[in-house]
Amino acid sequence: VSWLFNPTRSEITSLDSGNIDDILNNADVALVNFYADWCRFSQMLHPIFEEASNVIKEEYPEKNQVVFARVDCDQHSDIAQRYRISKYPTLKLFRNGMMMKREYRGQRSVTAIADYIRQQKSNPIRDVQDLEEISSLDRSRRNIIGYFEEKDSDNYRTFERVANILHDDCVFLSAVGAISKAERFSGDNVIYKPPGENAPDMVYLGSLTNFDLIYAWTQDKCVPLVREITFENGEELTEEGLPFLILFHMKDDLESLEKFQQEVARQLISEKGTINFLHADCDKFRHPLLHIQKTPADCPVIAIDSFRHMYVFPDFSDLSLPGKLKQFVLDLHSGKLHREFHHGPDPTDVAPGQPIQDLASSPPESSFQKLAPSEHRYTLLREKDEL
């Protein structure tokens, strides 16, 4: 594999445990190629990645504007594990050391990769020229609006940094200078306009120079607690590595969706980060329903997919019972759901004198397992879909 890299021709930075944090933290944008030498798709990508680096370096010559880097996942398995790399090659985007949740999924060509970086370097904030523009915003979108005295300020730079990370999830706008004066009676401020014509604005009340605070607030507004899973984003969601709690509902059944959203927020907000809360169209996802012996006629249905097995919430009508949904999720984490499929109810859940039934059946298989990270996926997906 001596042909893989030509250090005199490209400026690909090799990352290891000693330099990775320093290099990524100081890069405005970094595109990292996680590869394995034995993977022929990794071998095919190397010269393309190098040439794209050369093209971009001419346009962004300053050292830390754009960094193209690589990680040999066989040599640095600790780094691969840290970033949940399970297929090769994987291209991940970082901003000031923070890994973006969406990996690069475009064509593996010099033009496509270069265009992707140009897009990432474009301004994520739309300048408002007149406050009348605010009244005509697309209220089907999630809008974050900043009002600033000037752009050359720590407040604006923090806002810009947040927008760079979350611009795929929200529309970011800014009004600066005299036109924003009416909205700055107490100083620079940021507001969130949620979807819906009559939805009230929400004001950020924390420090505008504290990146962690304003990022957490904005992420909470831009990324819904309950997201829709589709055929387009299914693989992306599985790569977050968390099991799914899914409401299957008919597309026009918004009442069930609203109830599910309310109970997730009420019962499971503390579980955010341990499980993904999702909803899916029953008609489009008939196959997962079949795995749990359901059809669209049975919807709404709530189920957990652990990427090994699927488990059904007993009755949708029990959704609003205090703690019922949370216990369902806790039983997944404790292994109780899996145990009970094999051995019947736990002894503590059986009335005295009642025999414990030994079940021969296994839980239904995961219907999203084929999308979940797997060490063999490079042969199943890369060859067919991406090269």
C-alpha atoms as a printed R data frame, in Angstrom:
    type eleno elety resid chain resno       x       y      z
1   ATOM     1    CA   VAL     A     1   0.000   0.000  0.000
2   ATOM     2    CA   SER     A     2   2.978   2.321 -0.521
3   ATOM     3    CA   TRP     A     3   1.024   4.244 -3.165
4   ATOM     4    CA   LEU     A     4  -1.635   5.390 -0.729
5   ATOM     5    CA   PHE     A     5  -0.200   8.781  0.216
6   ATOM     6    CA   ASN     A     6   2.089  11.278 -1.464
7   ATOM     7    CA   PRO     A     7   3.139  13.713  1.265
8   ATOM     8    CA   THR     A     8   4.882  16.053 -1.197
9   ATOM     9    CA   ARG     A     9   1.648  16.541 -3.132
10  ATOM    10    CA   SER     A    10  -1.017  16.915 -0.477
11  ATOM    11    CA   GLU     A    11  -1.344  18.291  3.020
12  ATOM    12    CA   ILE     A    12  -3.327  15.536  4.689
13  ATOM    13    CA   THR     A    13  -2.679  15.590  8.432
14  ATOM    14    CA   SER     A    14  -2.312  12.197 10.097
15  ATOM    15    CA   LEU     A    15  -4.085  12.181 13.453
16  ATOM    16    CA   ASP     A    16  -3.150  10.148 16.514
17  ATOM    17    CA   SER     A    17  -3.982  10.269 20.212
18  ATOM    18    CA   GLY     A    18  -1.192  12.782 20.787
19  ATOM    19    CA   ASN     A    19  -2.232  15.464 18.293
20  ATOM    20    CA   ILE     A    20  -5.911  14.952 17.472
21  ATOM    21    CA   ASP     A    21  -7.405  17.300 20.067
22  ATOM    22    CA   ASP     A    22  -4.978  20.123 19.376
23  ATOM    23    CA   ILE     A    23  -5.393  19.955 15.587
24  ATOM    24    CA   LEU     A    24  -9.184  19.627 15.541
25  ATOM    25    CA   ASN     A    25  -9.800  22.207 18.281
26  ATOM    26    CA   ASN     A    26  -7.841  24.813 16.324
27  ATOM    27    CA   ALA     A    27  -9.436  24.116 12.938
28  ATOM    28    CA   ASP     A    28 -12.387  26.211 11.789
29  ATOM    29    CA   VAL     A    29 -13.473  23.250  9.667
30  ATOM    30    CA   ALA     A    30 -11.845  19.819  9.510
31  ATOM    31    CA   LEU     A    31 -12.810  16.912  7.276
32  ATOM    32    CA   VAL     A    32 -11.436  13.655  8.668
33  ATOM    33    CA   ASN     A    33 -11.100  10.434  6.686
34  ATOM    34    CA   PHE     A    34 -11.405   7.419  8.979
35  ATOM    35    CA   TYR     A    35  -9.984   4.525  6.965
36  ATOM    36    CA   ALA     A    36  -8.495   1.042  7.090
37  ATOM    37    CA   ASP     A    37  -5.658  -0.021  4.784
38  ATOM    38    CA   TRP     A    38  -7.237  -3.413  4.075
39  ATOM    39    CA   CYS     A    39 -10.477  -1.784  2.837
40  ATOM    40    CA   ARG     A    40 -10.392  -1.376 -0.939
41  ATOM    41    CA   PHE     A    41 -12.917   1.468 -0.740
42  ATOM    42    CA   SER     A    42 -10.530   3.293  1.572
43  ATOM    43    CA   GLN     A    43  -7.767   2.724 -0.972
44  ATOM    44    CA   MET     A    44  -9.938   4.111 -3.747
45  ATOM    45    CA   LEU     A    45 -10.791   7.227 -1.736
46  ATOM    46    CA   HIS     A    46  -7.228   8.228 -0.781
47  ATOM    47    CA   PRO     A    47  -6.189   9.909 -4.072
48  ATOM    48    CA   ILE     A    48  -9.610  11.577 -4.391
49  ATOM    49    CA   PHE     A    49  -9.366  12.927 -0.849
50  ATOM    50    CA   GLU     A    50  -5.841  14.210 -1.489
51  ATOM    51    CA   GLU     A    51  -6.813  15.993 -4.689
52  ATOM    52    CA   ALA     A    52  -9.844  17.598 -3.017
53  ATOM    53    CA   SER     A    53  -7.494  18.821 -0.280
54  ATOM    54    CA   ASN     A    54  -5.232  20.404 -2.893
55  ATOM    55    CA   VAL     A    55  -8.164  22.180 -4.552
56  ATOM    56    CA   ILE     A    56  -9.512  23.551 -1.282
57  ATOM    57    CA   LYS     A    57  -6.075  24.582 -0.024
58  ATOM    58    CA   GLU     A    58  -5.752  26.976 -2.949
59  ATOM    59    CA   GLU     A    59  -9.037  28.633 -1.988
60  ATOM    60    CA   TYR     A    60  -8.494  28.623  1.789
61  ATOM    61    CA   PRO     A    61  -4.708  28.878  2.214
62  ATOM    62    CA   GLU     A    62  -4.614  29.953  5.868
63  ATOM    63    CA   LYS     A    63  -3.439  27.156  8.151
64  ATOM    64    CA   ASN     A    64  -6.569  26.555 10.227
65  ATOM    65    CA   GLN     A    65  -9.312  27.612  7.819
66  ATOM    66    CA   VAL     A    66  -9.816  24.094  6.476
67  ATOM    67    CA   VAL     A    67  -7.933  20.975  7.590
68  ATOM    68    CA   PHE     A    68  -8.030  17.672  5.722
69  ATOM    69    CA   ALA     A    69  -6.983  14.886  8.070
70  ATOM    70    CA   ARG     A    70  -6.940  11.093  8.277
71  ATOM    71    CA   VAL     A    71  -7.067   8.399 10.948
72  ATOM    72    CA   ASP     A    72  -5.781   4.866 10.408
73  ATOM    73    CA   CYS     A    73  -8.444   3.049 12.418
74  ATOM    74    CA   ASP     A    74  -6.405  -0.153 12.666
75  ATOM    75    CA   GLN     A    75  -3.482   1.707 14.182
76  ATOM    76    CA   HIS     A    76  -5.666   3.972 16.332
77  ATOM    77    CA   SER     A    77  -8.643   1.889 17.375
78  ATOM    78    CA   ASP     A    78  -9.101   4.098 20.449
79  ATOM    79    CA   ILE     A    79  -9.885   7.058 18.198
80  ATOM    80    CA   ALA     A    80 -12.203   4.967 16.027
81  ATOM    81    CA   GLN     A    81 -14.074   3.876 19.142
82  ATOM    82    CA   ARG     A    82 -14.235   7.426 20.477
83  ATOM    83    CA   TYR     A    83 -16.036   8.594 17.333
84  ATOM    84    CA   ARG     A    84 -18.069   5.397 16.860
85  ATOM    85    CA   ILE     A    85 -16.493   4.517 13.535
86  ATOM    86    CA   SER     A    86 -17.770   1.161 12.343
87  ATOM    87    CA   LYS     A    87 -17.444   1.274  8.561
88  ATOM    88    CA   TYR     A    88 -14.732   2.389  6.176
89  ATOM    89    CA   PRO     A    89 -14.123   4.857  4.813
90  ATOM    90    CA   THR     A    90 -16.119   7.325  6.922
91  ATOM    91    CA   LEU     A    91 -15.796  11.077  6.416
92  ATOM    92    CA   LYS     A    92 -16.644  13.183  9.468
93  ATOM    93    CA   LEU     A    93 -16.839  16.968  9.662
94  ATOM    94    CA   PHE     A    94 -15.560  18.853 12.718
95  ATOM    95    CA   ARG     A    95 -15.925  22.514 13.681
96  ATOM    96    CA   ASN     A    96 -13.516  23.816 16.313
97  ATOM    97    CA   GLY     A    97 -13.140  20.277 17.616
98  ATOM    98    CA   MET     A    98 -16.855  19.466 17.734
99  ATOM    99    CA   MET     A    99 -17.938  16.564 15.528
100 ATOM   100    CA   MET     A   100 -21.017  17.276 13.445
101 ATOM   101    CA   LYS     A   101 -23.725  14.636 13.750
102 ATOM   102    CA   ARG     A   102 -24.142  14.344  9.974
103 ATOM   103    CA   GLU     A   103 -21.231  12.628  8.277
104 ATOM   104    CA   TYR     A   104 -20.396  13.325  4.652
105 ATOM   105    CA   ARG     A   105 -22.601  11.135  2.463
106 ATOM   106    CA   GLY     A   106 -22.099  12.737 -0.932
107 ATOM   107    CA   GLN     A   107 -20.323  11.382 -3.964
108 ATOM   108    CA   ARG     A   108 -16.745  10.283 -3.517
109 ATOM   109    CA   SER     A   109 -15.352  12.667 -6.115
110 ATOM   110    CA   VAL     A   110 -12.993  15.643 -5.994
111 ATOM   111    CA   THR     A   111 -15.705  18.016 -7.210
112 ATOM   112    CA   ALA     A   112 -18.337  16.814 -4.740
113 ATOM   113    CA   ILE     A   113 -16.020  16.910 -1.720
114 ATOM   114    CA   ALA     A   114 -14.677  20.348 -2.654
115 ATOM   115    CA   ASP     A   115 -18.219  21.679 -3.133
116 ATOM   116    CA   TYR     A   116 -19.201  20.260  0.238
117 ATOM   117    CA   ILE     A   117 -16.375  22.139  1.958
118 ATOM   118    CA   ARG     A   118 -17.267  25.368  0.135
119 ATOM   119    CA   GLN     A   119 -20.823  24.961  1.387
120 ATOM   120    CA   GLN     A   120 -19.582  24.436  4.935
121 ATOM   121    CA   LYS     A   121 -17.518  27.612  4.671
122 ATOM   122    CA   SER     A   122 -20.428  29.719  3.413
123 ATOM   123    CA   ASN     A   123 -22.113  32.154  5.789
124 ATOM   124    CA   PRO     A   124 -24.830  30.285  7.730
125 ATOM   125    CA   ILE     A   125 -26.535  33.531  8.821
126 ATOM   126    CA   ARG     A   126 -28.851  35.546  6.600
127 ATOM   127    CA   ASP     A   127 -28.595  39.298  7.071
128 ATOM   128    CA   VAL     A   128 -31.914  41.046  7.664
129 ATOM   129    CA   GLN     A   129 -32.102  44.408  5.888
130 ATOM   130    CA   ASP     A   130 -35.476  45.464  7.268
131 ATOM   131    CA   LEU     A   131 -37.401  44.250 10.322
132 ATOM   132    CA   GLU     A   132 -40.428  43.792  8.055
133 ATOM   133    CA   GLU     A   133 -38.656  40.676  6.780
134 ATOM   134    CA   ILE     A   134 -39.176  39.068 10.190
135 ATOM   135    CA   SER     A   135 -42.956  39.231  9.825
136 ATOM   136    CA   SER     A   136 -42.823  37.298  6.554
137 ATOM   137    CA   LEU     A   137 -40.614  34.420  7.703
138 ATOM   138    CA   ASP     A   138 -41.474  30.865  6.722
139 ATOM   139    CA   ARG     A   139 -43.213  29.758  9.930
140 ATOM   140    CA   SER     A   140 -43.015  26.111  8.971
141 ATOM   141    CA   ARG     A   141 -39.308  26.352  9.809
142 ATOM   142    CA   ARG     A   142 -37.491  26.862 13.095
143 ATOM   143    CA   ASN     A   143 -36.013  30.364 13.086
144 ATOM   144    CA   ILE     A   144 -33.286  31.787 15.331
145 ATOM   145    CA   ILE     A   145 -32.866  35.581 15.101
146 ATOM   146    CA   GLY     A   146 -30.057  37.598 16.627
147 ATOM   147    CA   TYR     A   147 -30.183  41.373 17.147
148 ATOM   148    CA   PHE     A   148 -26.727  42.908 17.483
149 ATOM   149    CA   GLU     A   149 -25.203  46.340 17.699
150 ATOM   150    CA   GLU     A   150 -22.282  45.234 15.523
151 ATOM   151    CA   LYS     A   151 -20.770  42.139 13.949
152 ATOM   152    CA   ASP     A   152 -17.309  42.846 15.299
153 ATOM   153    CA   SER     A   153 -18.254  41.681 18.784
154 ATOM   154    CA   ASP     A   154 -17.910  38.624 20.988
155 ATOM   155    CA   ASN     A   155 -21.696  38.306 21.080
156 ATOM   156    CA   TYR     A   156 -21.979  38.019 17.308
157 ATOM   157    CA   ARG     A   157 -18.981  35.712 16.986
158 ATOM   158    CA   THR     A   158 -20.517  33.278 19.497
159 ATOM   159    CA   PHE     A   159 -23.835  33.411 17.631
160 ATOM   160    CA   GLU     A   160 -22.002  32.747 14.351
161 ATOM   161    CA   ARG     A   161 -20.220  29.752 15.858
162 ATOM   162    CA   VAL     A   162 -23.539  28.248 16.988
163 ATOM   163    CA   ALA     A   163 -25.079  28.905 13.560
164 ATOM   164    CA   ASN     A   164 -22.203  27.127 11.843
165 ATOM   165    CA   ILE     A   165 -22.986  23.976 13.807
166 ATOM   166    CA   LEU     A   166 -26.801  23.997 13.739
167 ATOM   167    CA   HIS     A   167 -27.619  25.614 10.387
168 ATOM   168    CA   ASP     A   168 -28.981  22.307  9.042
169 ATOM   169    CA   ASP     A   169 -31.594  22.264 11.810
170 ATOM   170    CA   CYS     A   170 -32.628  25.927 12.032
171 ATOM   171    CA   VAL     A   171 -32.728  29.070  9.895
172 ATOM   172    CA   PHE     A   172 -30.371  31.684 11.368
173 ATOM   173    CA   LEU     A   173 -30.876  35.390 10.759
174 ATOM   174    CA   SER     A   174 -29.303  38.529 12.156
175 ATOM   175    CA   ALA     A   175 -30.211  42.203 12.253
176 ATOM   176    CA   VAL     A   176 -27.239  44.456 12.944
177 ATOM   177    CA   GLY     A   177 -26.826  48.134 13.701
178 ATOM   178    CA   ALA     A   178 -29.513  50.789 13.349
179 ATOM   179    CA   ILE     A   179 -32.196  48.475 11.954
180 ATOM   180    CA   SER     A   180 -32.003  46.305 15.053
181 ATOM   181    CA   LYS     A   181 -32.117  49.149 17.570
182 ATOM   182    CA   ALA     A   182 -35.814  48.718 18.341
183 ATOM   183    CA   GLU     A   183 -35.153  45.127 19.411
184 ATOM   184    CA   ARG     A   184 -32.077  45.980 21.502
185 ATOM   185    CA   PHE     A   185 -33.653  48.095 24.247
186 ATOM   186    CA   SER     A   186 -31.863  45.913 26.816
187 ATOM   187    CA   GLY     A   187 -28.829  45.113 24.674
188 ATOM   188    CA   ASP     A   188 -28.005  42.428 22.102
189 ATOM   189    CA   ASN     A   189 -30.419  39.541 22.216
190 ATOM   190    CA   VAL     A   190 -31.399  36.279 20.512
191 ATOM   191    CA   ILE     A   191 -34.929  34.930 20.039
192 ATOM   192    CA   TYR     A   192 -36.421  31.702 18.738
193 ATOM   193    CA   LYS     A   193 -39.506  31.627 16.533
194 ATOM   194    CA   PRO     A   194 -40.923  28.092 16.614
195 ATOM   195    CA   PRO     A   195 -42.981  26.593 13.789
196 ATOM   196    CA   GLY     A   196 -46.601  27.734 13.658
197 ATOM   197    CA   GLU     A   197 -48.119  31.113 12.853
198 ATOM   198    CA   ASN     A   198 -49.335  31.685 16.405
199 ATOM   199    CA   ALA     A   199 -46.483  30.079 18.323
200 ATOM   200    CA   PRO     A   200 -44.996  32.573 20.825
201 ATOM   201    CA   ASP     A   201 -41.380  33.694 20.595
202 ATOM   202    CA   MET     A   202 -38.841  32.456 23.134
203 ATOM   203    CA   VAL     A   203 -36.022  34.694 24.346
204 ATOM   204    CA   TYR     A   204 -32.534  33.494 25.266
205 ATOM   205    CA   LEU     A   205 -31.781  34.839 28.756
206 ATOM   206    CA   GLY     A   206 -28.211  33.650 29.281
207 ATOM   207    CA   SER     A   207 -24.842  35.151 28.474
208 ATOM   208    CA   LEU     A   208 -24.320  35.758 24.755
209 ATOM   209    CA   THR     A   209 -20.603  35.106 25.078
210 ATOM   210    CA   ASN     A   210 -21.003  31.746 26.826
211 ATOM   211    CA   PHE     A   211 -20.873  29.302 23.911
212 ATOM   212    CA   ASP     A   212 -21.887  26.240 25.929
213 ATOM   213    CA   LEU     A   213 -25.022  27.921 27.276
214 ATOM   214    CA   ILE     A   214 -26.264  29.431 24.041
215 ATOM   215    CA   TYR     A   215 -25.420  26.281 22.079
216 ATOM   216    CA   ALA     A   216 -27.372  24.093 24.516
217 ATOM   217    CA   TRP     A   217 -30.339  26.479 24.381
218 ATOM   218    CA   THR     A   218 -30.303  26.680 20.592
219 ATOM   219    CA   GLN     A   219 -29.862  22.947 20.109
220 ATOM   220    CA   ASP     A   220 -32.853  22.345 22.372
221 ATOM   221    CA   LYS     A   221 -34.945  24.632 20.142
222 ATOM   222    CA   CYS     A   222 -33.597  23.472 16.773
223 ATOM   223    CA   VAL     A   223 -33.479  19.708 17.292
224 ATOM   224    CA   PRO     A   224 -36.923  18.355 18.276
225 ATOM   225    CA   LEU     A   225 -37.062  15.995 21.226
226 ATOM   226    CA   VAL     A   226 -39.167  13.650 19.063
227 ATOM   227    CA   ARG     A   227 -37.866  13.429 15.500
228 ATOM   228    CA   GLU     A   228 -39.412  11.806 12.451
229 ATOM   229    CA   ILE     A   229 -37.605   8.800 11.032
230 ATOM   230    CA   THR     A   230 -37.729   8.421  7.256
231 ATOM   231    CA   PHE     A   231 -36.029   6.258  4.671
232 ATOM   232    CA   GLU     A   232 -33.708   9.193  3.990
233 ATOM   233    CA   ASN     A   233 -32.441   9.718  7.551
234 ATOM   234    CA   GLY     A   234 -32.740   6.182  8.947
235 ATOM   235    CA   GLU     A   235 -29.083   5.291  8.535
236 ATOM   236    CA   GLU     A   236 -28.004   8.626  9.976
237 ATOM   237    CA   LEU     A   237 -30.141   8.074 13.076
238 ATOM   238    CA   THR     A   238 -28.821   4.559 13.663
239 ATOM   239    CA   GLU     A   239 -25.268   5.893 13.577
240 ATOM   240    CA   GLU     A   240 -25.997   7.904 16.701
241 ATOM   241    CA   GLY     A   241 -25.768   4.507 18.400
242 ATOM   242    CA   LEU     A   242 -28.872   4.828 20.576
243 ATOM   243    CA   PRO     A   243 -31.891   2.479 20.594
244 ATOM   244    CA   PHE     A   244 -35.150   3.805 19.169
245 ATOM   245    CA   LEU     A   245 -38.397   4.503 20.984
246 ATOM   246    CA   ILE     A   246 -40.811   4.859 18.068
247 ATOM   247    CA   LEU     A   247 -44.405   5.926 17.743
248 ATOM   248    CA   PHE     A   248 -45.889   4.399 14.591
249 ATOM   249    CA   HIS     A   249 -48.880   6.526 13.606
250 ATOM   250    CA   MET     A   250 -50.897   7.386 10.521
251 ATOM   251    CA   LYS     A   251 -49.609  10.524  8.859
252 ATOM   252    CA   ASP     A   252 -52.782  12.513  9.563
253 ATOM   253    CA   ASP     A   253 -53.054  11.291 13.166
254 ATOM   254    CA   LEU     A   254 -51.490  14.335 14.774
255 ATOM   255    CA   GLU     A   255 -53.403  13.844 18.020
256 ATOM   256    CA   SER     A   256 -51.510  10.639 18.859
257 ATOM   257    CA   LEU     A   257 -48.236  12.295 17.934
258 ATOM   258    CA   GLU     A   258 -48.979  15.245 20.220
259 ATOM   259    CA   LYS     A   259 -49.800  12.896 23.117
260 ATOM   260    CA   PHE     A   260 -46.572  10.971 22.533
261 ATOM   261    CA   GLN     A   261 -44.531  14.177 22.416
262 ATOM   262    CA   GLN     A   262 -46.105  15.406 25.639
263 ATOM   263    CA   GLU     A   263 -45.453  12.170 27.511
264 ATOM   264    CA   VAL     A   264 -41.885  11.899 26.251
265 ATOM   265    CA   ALA     A   265 -41.262  15.443 27.488
266 ATOM   266    CA   ARG     A   266 -43.026  14.716 30.793
267 ATOM   267    CA   GLN     A   267 -41.649  11.275 31.584
268 ATOM   268    CA   LEU     A   268 -38.449  10.801 29.620
269 ATOM   269    CA   ILE     A   269 -36.570  14.093 29.423
270 ATOM   270    CA   SER     A   270 -33.958  12.595 31.780
271 ATOM   271    CA   GLU     A   271 -33.440   9.729 29.295
272 ATOM   272    CA   LYS     A   272 -32.412  12.049 26.472
273 ATOM   273    CA   GLY     A   273 -28.989  10.824 25.408
274 ATOM   274    CA   THR     A   274 -29.745   7.179 26.203
275 ATOM   275    CA   ILE     A   275 -32.498   6.579 23.633
276 ATOM   276    CA   ASN     A   276 -33.757   8.296 20.480
277 ATOM   277    CA   PHE     A   277 -37.389   9.423 20.503
278 ATOM   278    CA   LEU     A   278 -38.885   9.029 17.038
279 ATOM   279    CA   HIS     A   279 -42.152   8.860 15.133
280 ATOM   280    CA   ALA     A   280 -42.810   7.071 11.855
281 ATOM   281    CA   ASP     A   281 -45.507   6.904  9.206
282 ATOM   282    CA   CYS     A   282 -47.347   3.580  9.574
283 ATOM   283    CA   ASP     A   283 -47.980   3.290  5.843
284 ATOM   284    CA   LYS     A   284 -44.342   3.839  4.919
285 ATOM   285    CA   PHE     A   285 -42.985   1.599  7.668
286 ATOM   286    CA   ARG     A   286 -45.195  -1.443  7.240
287 ATOM   287    CA   HIS     A   287 -42.187  -3.762  7.357
288 ATOM   288    CA   PRO     A   288 -41.096  -2.825 10.899
289 ATOM   289    CA   LEU     A   289 -44.717  -3.228 11.992
290 ATOM   290    CA   LEU     A   290 -44.782  -6.743 10.560
291 ATOM   291    CA   HIS     A   291 -41.781  -7.592 12.740
292 ATOM   292    CA   ILE     A   292 -43.974  -6.985 15.788
293 ATOM   293    CA   GLN     A   293 -47.040  -8.594 14.200
294 ATOM   294    CA   LYS     A   294 -48.824  -5.294 13.628
295 ATOM   295    CA   THR     A   295 -50.334  -3.561 10.610
296 ATOM   296    CA   PRO     A   296 -51.287   0.065  9.927
297 ATOM   297    CA   ALA     A   297 -54.788  -0.848 11.134
298 ATOM   298    CA   ASP     A   298 -53.288  -1.331 14.625
299 ATOM   299    CA   CYS     A   299 -51.728   2.138 14.761
300 ATOM   300    CA   PRO     A   300 -50.899   4.046 16.860
301 ATOM   301    CA   VAL     A   301 -48.290   1.613 18.181
302 ATOM   302    CA   ILE     A   302 -45.271   2.324 20.371
303 ATOM   303    CA   ALA     A   303 -42.209   0.082 20.189
304 ATOM   304    CA   ILE     A   304 -38.549  -0.018 21.102
305 ATOM   305    CA   ASP     A   305 -35.957  -1.174 18.572
306 ATOM   306    CA   SER     A   306 -32.670  -1.999 20.310
307 ATOM   307    CA   PHE     A   307 -30.962  -2.974 17.004
308 ATOM   308    CA   ARG     A   308 -31.135  -6.563 18.258
309 ATOM   309    CA   HIS     A   309 -34.821  -6.963 19.005
310 ATOM   310    CA   MET     A   310 -38.098  -5.076 18.979
311 ATOM   311    CA   TYR     A   311 -40.364  -4.709 22.003
312 ATOM   312    CA   VAL     A   312 -43.965  -3.468 21.942
313 ATOM   313    CA   PHE     A   313 -45.464  -1.089 24.490
314 ATOM   314    CA   PRO     A   314 -48.501  -3.037 25.756
315 ATOM   315    CA   ASP     A   315 -51.266  -0.537 25.030
316 ATOM   316    CA   PHE     A   316 -51.184   2.958 23.552
317 ATOM   317    CA   SER     A   317 -54.071   3.947 25.828
318 ATOM   318    CA   ASP     A   318 -51.723   3.431 28.809
319 ATOM   319    CA   LEU     A   319 -49.424   6.159 27.503
320 ATOM   320    CA   SER     A   320 -50.649   8.799 29.927
321 ATOM   321    CA   LEU     A   321 -50.456   6.561 33.013
322 ATOM   322    CA   PRO     A   322 -47.858   8.126 35.345
323 ATOM   323    CA   GLY     A   323 -44.452   6.545 34.807
324 ATOM   324    CA   LYS     A   324 -45.688   3.831 32.437
325 ATOM   325    CA   LEU     A   325 -43.670   4.927 29.407
326 ATOM   326    CA   LYS     A   326 -40.596   5.649 31.497
327 ATOM   327    CA   GLN     A   327 -40.728   2.181 33.062
328 ATOM   328    CA   PHE     A   328 -40.873   0.686 29.572
329 ATOM   329    CA   VAL     A   329 -37.604   2.430 28.705
330 ATOM   330    CA   LEU     A   330 -36.005   1.564 32.058
331 ATOM   331    CA   ASP     A   331 -36.932  -2.082 31.502
332 ATOM   332    CA   LEU     A   332 -34.982  -1.959 28.246
333 ATOM   333    CA   HIS     A   333 -31.900  -0.559 29.976
334 ATOM   334    CA   SER     A   334 -32.063  -3.123 32.805
335 ATOM   335    CA   GLY     A   335 -32.463  -6.050 30.395
336 ATOM   336    CA   LYS     A   336 -35.887  -6.901 31.780
337 ATOM   337    CA   LEU     A   337 -37.623  -6.708 28.391
338 ATOM   338    CA   HIS     A   338 -35.199  -9.214 26.931
339 ATOM   339    CA   ARG     A   339 -35.338 -11.542 29.951
340 ATOM   340    CA   GLU     A   340 -39.112 -11.663 29.992
341 ATOM   341    CA   PHE     A   341 -39.311 -12.692 26.360
342 ATOM   342    CA   HIS     A   342 -37.177 -15.731 27.170
343 ATOM   343    CA   HIS     A   343 -38.312 -16.618 30.678
344 ATOM   344    CA   GLY     A   344 -41.630 -14.916 31.334
345 ATOM   345    CA   PRO     A   345 -42.215 -12.325 34.067
346 ATOM   346    CA   ASP     A   346 -39.466 -11.715 36.591
347 ATOM   347    CA   PRO     A   347 -40.113 -13.541 39.886
348 ATOM   348    CA   THR     A   348 -40.758 -10.220 41.635
349 ATOM   349    CA   ASP     A   349 -43.595  -9.514 39.181
350 ATOM   350    CA   VAL     A   350 -45.378 -12.846 39.728
351 ATOM   351    CA   ALA     A   351 -48.063 -13.319 42.360
352 ATOM   352    CA   PRO     A   352 -47.248 -15.886 45.118
353 ATOM   353    CA   GLY     A   353 -48.019 -19.412 43.985
354 ATOM   354    CA   GLN     A   354 -48.227 -18.438 40.314
355 ATOM   355    CA   PRO     A   355 -45.814 -20.515 38.165
356 ATOM   356    CA   ILE     A   356 -43.198 -18.717 36.101
357 ATOM   357    CA   GLN     A   357 -43.753 -19.497 32.469
358 ATOM   358    CA   ASP     A   358 -40.684 -20.488 30.470
359 ATOM   359    CA   LEU     A   359 -41.103 -19.009 27.030
360 ATOM   360    CA   ALA     A   360 -39.400 -20.606 24.069
361 ATOM   361    CA   SER     A   361 -39.906 -17.690 21.739
362 ATOM   362    CA   SER     A   362 -37.393 -14.909 21.247
363 ATOM   363    CA   PRO     A   363 -38.143 -11.210 20.900
364 ATOM   364    CA   PRO     A   364 -38.927 -10.087 17.348
365 ATOM   365    CA   GLU     A   365 -35.776  -9.230 15.443
366 ATOM   366    CA   SER     A   366 -34.779  -5.623 14.921
367 ATOM   367    CA   SER     A   367 -36.148  -4.134 11.727
368 ATOM   368    CA   PHE     A   368 -33.479  -1.399 11.658
369 ATOM   369    CA   GLN     A   369 -30.537  -3.724 12.269
370 ATOM   370    CA   LYS     A   370 -29.532  -3.639  8.623
371 ATOM   371    CA   LEU     A   371 -29.015   0.112  9.021
372 ATOM   372    CA   ALA     A   372 -27.195  -0.070 12.324
373 ATOM   373    CA   PRO     A   373 -23.384   0.226 12.370
374 ATOM   374    CA   SER     A   374 -21.725  -3.062 11.444
375 ATOM   375    CA   GLU     A   375 -18.136  -3.993 10.738
376 ATOM   376    CA   HIS     A   376 -19.253  -5.580  7.468
377 ATOM   377    CA   ARG     A   377 -21.284  -2.717  6.059
378 ATOM   378    CA   TYR     A   378 -18.491  -1.406  3.897
379 ATOM   379    CA   THR     A   379 -19.002  -4.418  1.616
380 ATOM   380    CA   LEU     A   380 -22.798  -4.173  1.596
381 ATOM   381    CA   LEU     A   381 -23.378  -0.457  1.174
382 ATOM   382    CA   ARG     A   382 -20.259   1.236 -0.110
383 ATOM   383    CA   GLU     A   383 -19.878  -0.920 -3.196
384 ATOM   384    CA   LYS     A   384 -23.505  -0.696 -4.218
385 ATOM   385    CA   ASP     A   385 -24.475   2.843 -3.307
386 ATOM   386    CA   GLU     A   386 -21.507   5.116 -2.980
387 ATOM   387    CA   LEU     A   387 -18.791   4.265 -5.472
